[in-house]
C-alpha cells in the first residue's frame, strides 16, 4: 500500500526523535541515513518553524559545539506523527 521510501513526514519525525535529548548534526546525519545537503534543508526548515532549536554548549575542555534540541512544539508534532503512523499499522 505504501512506498518503501520514507516520506518527508517520516524523516521529520525521525529528526525530531533524534533531537529530543539534544544531538550533534553528525549524529542526526548518520542515524537518519541522509546526506548532508538534505539534513541542512530539513534542519533549516525545522528551526525556522520552531520545531528544533540550535544550542551552543561548552565542552569540558572549553571548546564549544552545536547541538539540536526538539522544542515543545516539536515534541507535540512528533507525538502527532507517531499517532498517525501507529493508526495505520
N, C-alpha and C positions, 0 to 999 in steps of 0.2 A: 504494500500500500504506500509506504513512504520510501523516499530515496535513501540510499545508503550514505549519501553525502550529508554532512551536518548543515543545518540551516543557520542563518545569521542569529536567530534567537538562541539556538543551542550553543553557539560559540560565545555569545554574550553571557549566557548563563554560566558557562564554563569559566570565563574570565572573572565574573563576579564571585563565583565559588572559590576560585584560587586566591582571590584577593581578600577574602573575609578576615583573615588574621594578619594581613599585610604580606606582600610578596614582591620580590625584585622582578624587574622586567624579564630577566633571563629565565627565572623560574616559571613565569607565566608562559613565556615563549616556548620552552621545551615541553611543559606539561599540557599545554593546549594544542600542541602539534600544528603550528602555523609558522609562516615565515615572518621576518622582522617587519617588512612593509605592512603586511596585514595587521600585525599586532599594533603597530603605530597608529593605523587608522582606527581600529577598534578602541584603543585607549583614549585617543583624542576625542572620539565621539562620547565615550562613557564619562570622561572628565567634563566635557562641555555640558552634558546633560545632568551633571552632579550625581552620577551613579557610583563613581570612583573618585577618590582624592589621591593626589600625588603628595607624599610626605617626604621630607628630608630628615634622616636620622643620623646621629653621630655614633660611629663605632667606638669600641674601647680604646683604639689606638689614635683617636682624634680625627680620623677621616670620615667623610660623610658619604651617604649613599641614599638613593631614592627608592622608596617602596610605594606600592599602590595598595590602597585600602578601600574596601567596599563601604559606601556610606549607608546610612539608614534607608535612604530612598533606594539604593542599590539592593539592599537586603530584602526590601519589600518586593522589588521586581524579581529577584531571584526566587523568592517564595512563590510568586505568581507563575513563573516559568516552570518551576518544579511541579506545582499543582496541575498545570496544563499538561505536561508530559506524563504525569502519573495517571491522569484521567484517560489517556489514550492507550495505556498499556493493557 
